[in-house]
C-alpha cells in the first residue's frame, strides 16, 4: 500500500538563530481578497499548512508558490507543480531549522503490475539578498527564462480580447442571452469606434442549458440564439480583422445532457453531487473527447481558437466542492489514483 507519501520531506538548517517566516497567499475565489498575502512566523508546535479548498491548484485557500524567509537574509522559494489538490506543511524544528513536506493530499493506493502514476513536482530556489523580494524576483526571472512556451524563440503574448456580451438583466447569466444578431452588432460597434480586439470571446452559456450556464454537457450551439451556428458571427469577426474564441468545460457533465446519456460508463459520479466528471483518465474516453472537440472545431469554420476550463471538482450551486468523490473511484483501497490519472 502506498500512502502518506511526500514528494519532499526535507529539513533545512540556517547558520543563524532567528525567525523563519513563510510568506504565502490565499488562492482565488473571484473575490476582492483573491491572492491576499500572509506572513506567518513559525512557532514550535504550530506548523503552517497550505492546501487549496477544492480541486484547482490555486482554489481559494492556497497558492502553490511561497517564500520561506530564514535568518541571515536568505530563504527558499517553493513551487508545487500539480494542477490538482496539493499540500505543503512547514514546521519549525528549533531556533535554526525547519522541515518542509509537500505532495498530493490524501494518497492511499495500490498499483497494478507495470502501472505508474505521476505525483507533484517541487521546485526550490535558494536565495540570498537584502530582503525576501530578492527571492521573488529571482524566481520570476527563472520561470521566464526556462518555463514559458516560446514560438521562434520568443515568449508567447496573450491576445487582446473582449467578451461578446455578458450577463444582462435576469434571467440572463454569463452568455446565455448572447445571440447571433447581438454578437454581430457588437463586433461592428467595435469596428465603428476603431477599438477592434485581436479576439472576440464567447464564454459560458452558448449551448443548450435551460438558461443556466452551469448546466453543461450539450456541446452544440443553442439554436434558439444561434440558429445558423457560429459561422455568421465568426465571419463578422474575420471581416474586421479579428479571431473568435469559444469556451468549453467538457470534463464536467450535468445529468440529462448529451454527454451524460451517451456514454455513462465514462463518467465519475460524485456522492451527493448532481454533476459528474468525464473520466479523462480513461484512454478510450479521452480519445473520444479529443476527437469530438477537434471535429467540432473543424466542421464549423466558425471556431478559430477554443478555450477550455479544466477543474477536478464539480459545482454545486455557486460553491465549488472538494474532489473527494475521486478518491475511491477505482476501488475501496485506491485513494488518489483516479485523480492522478485524470491530471496526467
URWO-V398727 format. One record per backbone hydrogen bond with DSSP energy under -1.0 kcal/mol. CO is the residue of the C=O (numbers start at 0). NH is the residue of the N-H. If there is no record, write none. Layout:
co:CO nh:NH
co:CO nh:NH
This chain:
co:1 nh:108
co:7 nh:101
co:9 nh:99
co:11 nh:97
co:19 nh:41
co:20 nh:68
co:21 nh:39
co:22 nh:66
co:23 nh:37
co:26 nh:34
co:27 nh:59
co:30 nh:33
co:32 nh:35
co:35 nh:25
co:37 nh:23
co:39 nh:21
co:42 nh:45
co:47 nh:89
co:49 nh:87
co:55 nh:58
co:57 nh:27
co:57 nh:59
co:58 nh:52
co:58 nh:60
co:63 nh:79
co:65 nh:77
co:66 nh:22
co:67 nh:75
co:68 nh:20
co:72 nh:128
co:73 nh:69
co:74 nh:126
co:75 nh:67
co:76 nh:124
co:77 nh:65
co:78 nh:122
co:79 nh:81
co:80 nh:120
co:84 nh:104
co:86 nh:102
co:87 nh:49
co:88 nh:100
co:89 nh:47
co:90 nh:98
co:94 nh:17
co:95 nh:13
co:96 nh:92
co:96 nh:93
co:97 nh:11
co:98 nh:90
co:99 nh:9
co:100 nh:88
co:101 nh:6
co:101 nh:7
co:102 nh:86
co:106 nh:3
co:107 nh:334
co:108 nh:1
co:111 nh:114
co:120 nh:80
co:122 nh:78
co:124 nh:76
co:126 nh:74
co:130 nh:133
co:131 nh:135
co:132 nh:136
co:133 nh:137
co:134 nh:138
co:135 nh:139
co:136 nh:140
co:137 nh:141
co:138 nh:142
co:139 nh:143
co:140 nh:144
co:141 nh:145
co:142 nh:146
co:148 nh:155
co:150 nh:153
co:153 nh:150
co:159 nh:197
co:159 nh:198
co:161 nh:200
co:162 nh:164
co:168 nh:171
co:172 nh:175
co:173 nh:166
co:174 nh:177
co:178 nh:182
co:179 nh:183
co:180 nh:184
co:181 nh:185
co:182 nh:186
co:183 nh:187
co:184 nh:188
co:185 nh:189
co:186 nh:190
co:187 nh:191
co:188 nh:192
co:189 nh:194
co:190 nh:193
co:197 nh:242
co:198 nh:161
co:199 nh:244
co:200 nh:163
co:201 nh:246
co:203 nh:174
co:205 nh:221
co:208 nh:211
co:211 nh:214
co:213 nh:215
co:215 nh:253
co:216 nh:258
co:217 nh:219
co:221 nh:225
co:224 nh:179
co:225 nh:228
co:229 nh:233
co:230 nh:234
co:231 nh:235
co:232 nh:236
co:233 nh:237
co:234 nh:238
co:235 nh:239
co:236 nh:241
co:237 nh:240
co:242 nh:199
co:243 nh:304
co:244 nh:201
co:245 nh:306
co:247 nh:308
co:248 nh:251
co:250 nh:277
co:252 nh:275
co:253 nh:256
co:256 nh:260
co:257 nh:261
co:262 nh:265
co:263 nh:266
co:265 nh:278
co:267 nh:276
co:269 nh:272
co:273 nh:254
co:275 nh:252
co:276 nh:267
co:277 nh:279
co:278 nh:281
co:281 nh:285
co:282 nh:286
co:283 nh:287
co:284 nh:288
co:285 nh:289
co:286 nh:290
co:287 nh:291
co:288 nh:292
co:289 nh:293
co:290 nh:294
co:291 nh:295
co:292 nh:296
co:293 nh:297
co:294 nh:298
co:295 nh:299
co:299 nh:302
co:304 nh:245
co:306 nh:247
co:313 nh:320
co:315 nh:318
co:318 nh:315
co:322 nh:325
co:323 nh:326
co:325 nh:328
co:330 nh:333
co:334 nh:107
co:335 nh:339
co:336 nh:340
co:337 nh:341
co:338 nh:342
co:339 nh:343
